[in-house]
């Protein structure tokens, strides 16, 4: 009986040790699922914001060029274009917020979760893959007689491509709205103060667009550096003091 009880207690202790070893991985996988859903939500939001701004601008331009017996007045065009520029500015602010969320979640997964979870290796391998792809493209370019196609650098830097594409779309949108103000036939003259306000609104959009561009190129790296500082601080706190 004693032998059976000792064997059962030994098996129970091994099960507890196995559960303790599995628990961290299970918690990290739960964090990964939570962050993955947040990543998807932020990525969807960025496209939704751009789509809403494009839809509002299309509606404004449709009202301005609508064939009717009388062209719109300058006040009507000013209000419509001003509303569209305001919607675009709000969409740009929300897109910047979502872009920071995407970068933060990606770096958190790469720094805190993947190194401690054998089941997850995509983020780190993906970065090494793009680095190797860039080296391969540079190497093939040095060999002029090589028939291998060269991969464009913009495609290699996929982390930058999405934010840069959104920034270019917003640039075209804001520029098109300002161009519509100066090219649309109006029943009344364009007042200088109205033109100045719309130019100022377009410049505000330009500032936000440049912030979005910077967030995609340099801001993501700063987010990663901030998470590494958090990791370093936690590592120092967990070290035993002598």
C-alpha positions in Angstrom: 0.0 0.0 0.0 2.8 2.3 0.8 4.4 1.6 -2.5 1.2 2.4 -4.3 0.7 5.7 -2.4 4.3 6.7 -3.1 3.8 6.0 -6.8 0.6 7.9 -7.0 2.1 10.8 -5.2 5.1 10.8 -7.5 2.8 10.7 -10.5 0.8 13.6 -9.0 3.9 15.7 -8.4 5.0 15.0 -12.0 1.6 16.1 -13.3 1.8 19.3 -11.2 5.3 20.0 -12.6 4.0 19.4 -16.2 1.0 21.7 -15.5 3.4 24.4 -14.2 5.5 24.1 -17.3 2.5 24.3 -19.6 0.8 27.2 -17.8 3.2 30.0 -19.0 2.8 28.8 -22.6 -1.0 28.7 -22.3 -1.1 32.2 -20.8 1.1 33.5 -23.6 -1.0 31.9 -26.2 -4.1 33.5 -24.7 -2.3 36.9 -24.8 -1.5 36.1 -28.5 -5.1 35.4 -29.3 -6.1 38.7 -27.7 -3.5 40.7 -29.5 -4.2 39.0 -32.8 -7.8 40.0 -32.6 -6.8 43.6 -31.7 -4.4 43.6 -34.7 -7.2 42.5 -37.0 -9.5 45.2 -35.6 -7.0 48.0 -36.0 -6.2 46.9 -39.6 -9.9 46.8 -40.4 -10.4 50.2 -38.8 -7.7 51.8 -41.0 -9.4 50.7 -44.1 -12.8 51.7 -42.8 -11.6 55.2 -42.0 -10.1 55.6 -45.5 -13.3 54.2 -47.1 -15.5 56.6 -45.1 -13.4 59.6 -46.1 -13.5 58.5 -49.7 -17.2 58.0 -49.7 -17.8 61.5 -48.1 -15.5 63.1 -50.6 -17.2 61.3 -53.5 -20.6 62.5 -52.3 -19.3 66.1 -52.1 -17.8 66.0 -55.5 -21.0 64.5 -56.9 -23.1 67.3 -55.5 -20.7 69.9 -56.9 -20.6 68.6 -60.4 -24.2 67.5 -60.5 -25.8 68.7 -63.7 -28.6 71.2 -62.9 -30.0 74.5 -64.1 -27.7 76.5 -61.8 -24.2 76.0 -60.6 -23.6 75.9 -56.9 -22.7 79.1 -55.1 -19.4 79.7 -53.4 -20.9 79.3 -49.9 -22.4 75.9 -50.8 -19.1 74.7 -52.3 -17.2 76.0 -49.3 -19.4 74.2 -46.8 -19.4 70.9 -48.7 -15.6 70.9 -49.3 -15.0 72.1 -45.7 -17.0 69.2 -44.4 -15.2 66.7 -46.5 -11.8 68.1 -45.4 -12.9 67.8 -41.8 -14.0 64.2 -42.2 -10.7 63.4 -43.9 -8.7 65.0 -41.0 -10.7 63.0 -38.4 -10.1 59.8 -40.4 -6.4 60.6 -40.6 -6.2 61.0 -36.8 -8.0 57.7 -36.2 -5.7 56.0 -38.8 -2.6 57.2 -36.9 -4.0 55.8 -33.7 -4.8 52.5 -35.3 -1.4 52.4 -37.0 0.3 52.8 -33.6 -1.9 50.0 -32.2 -0.8 47.7 -35.0 2.9 48.5 -34.4 2.5 48.1 -30.6 0.8 44.7 -30.8 3.3 43.4 -33.4 6.3 44.4 -31.3 4.8 43.0 -28.1 4.2 39.7 -29.8 7.8 39.7 -31.2 9.5 40.7 -27.9 7.4 39.1 -25.1 5.4 36.2 -26.6 7.4 34.6 -29.4 10.7 34.1 -27.6 8.8 32.2 -24.8 6.5 30.2 -27.0 7.8 27.5 -29.3 4.5 27.4 -31.2 4.8 31.0 -32.4 7.7 32.0 -34.7 6.1 34.0 -37.6 7.0 37.6 -36.5 10.7 36.9 -36.0 11.0 34.7 -39.1 9.1 37.2 -41.2 11.6 39.9 -40.3 14.5 37.6 -41.1 12.8 36.6 -44.4 12.4 40.2 -45.6 16.0 40.9 -44.6 17.2 37.9 -46.6 14.9 38.9 -49.5 16.5 42.4 -49.5 20.0 40.9 -49.5 19.0 38.5 -52.3 17.7 41.4 -54.4 20.9 43.4 -53.9 23.1 40.4 -54.7 21.2 39.7 -57.9 21.5 43.4 -58.9 25.3 43.2 -58.6 25.3 40.3 -61.1 24.3 42.1 -64.3 24.2 38.9 -66.3 21.8 37.3 -63.8 18.3 36.5 -65.1 16.7 36.5 -61.7 14.1 39.2 -61.3 14.9 41.8 -58.7 12.3 42.3 -56.0 11.3 46.0 -55.6 12.5 47.6 -52.4 9.0 48.9 -51.6 7.7 45.3 -51.6 10.5 44.2 -49.4 9.7 46.8 -46.8 6.2 45.6 -46.3 5.9 47.1 -42.8 6.2 50.5 -44.3 4.2 49.9 -47.5 0.7 49.8 -45.8 1.1 53.1 -43.9 2.7 54.8 -46.9 -0.1 53.7 -49.2 -2.7 55.1 -46.8 -0.7 58.4 -46.6 -0.6 58.7 -50.4 -4.3 58.0 -50.6 -5.1 60.7 -48.1 -2.7 63.1 -50.0 -4.6 62.5 -53.2 -7.9 63.0 -51.4 -7.0 66.3 -49.8 -5.4 67.6 -52.9 -8.4 66.7 -55.0 -10.8 68.5 -52.7 -8.8 71.7 -52.8 -8.5 71.4 -56.6 -12.3 71.0 -56.8 -12.7 74.4 -55.1 -10.6 76.2 -57.7 -11.9 74.3 -60.8 -15.6 73.9 -60.2 -17.9 76.4 -61.9 -19.6 78.5 -59.3 -22.5 80.9 -59.6 -20.8 83.5 -57.4 -17.2 84.6 -57.1 -14.7 82.8 -54.9 -13.9 84.9 -51.9 -10.3 85.2 -50.8 -11.0 84.3 -47.2 -12.9 81.2 -48.2 -10.0 80.1 -50.3 -7.5 80.8 -47.5 -9.5 78.7 -45.0 -9.7 75.8 -47.4 -6.0 76.1 -48.1 -5.4 76.1 -44.3 -7.6 73.0 -43.9 -5.6 71.2 -46.7 -2.4 72.1 -44.9 -3.7 70.7 -41.7 -4.5 67.5 -43.6 -0.9 67.6 -44.9 0.5 67.8 -41.4 -1.6 64.8 -40.3 -0.6 62.9 -43.4 3.1 63.5 -42.8 2.5 62.3 -39.2 0.9 59.1 -40.6 3.9 58.6 -42.9 6.4 59.1 -40.1 4.4 56.7 -37.9 4.7 54.0 -40.4 8.4 54.6 -41.1 10.0 55.7 -37.8 7.2 55.6 -35.2 7.0 51.8 -35.4 10.6 51.5 -34.5 10.2 53.9 -31.5 7.3 51.8 -30.3 9.5 48.7 -30.5 12.3 50.5 -28.6 9.8 51.5 -25.9 8.7 47.9 -25.4 12.3 46.8 -25.2 12.9 49.3 -22.5 9.9 47.8 -20.6 11.4 44.3 -21.0 14.8 45.6 -19.8 13.2 47.2 -16.8 11.3 44.1 -15.9 14.4 42.0 -16.2 16.3 44.2 -13.9 13.5 44.1 -11.3 13.3 40.3 -11.5 17.1 39.9 -10.9 17.9 38.9 -7.3 19.6 41.7 -5.3 22.9 40.9 -3.6 
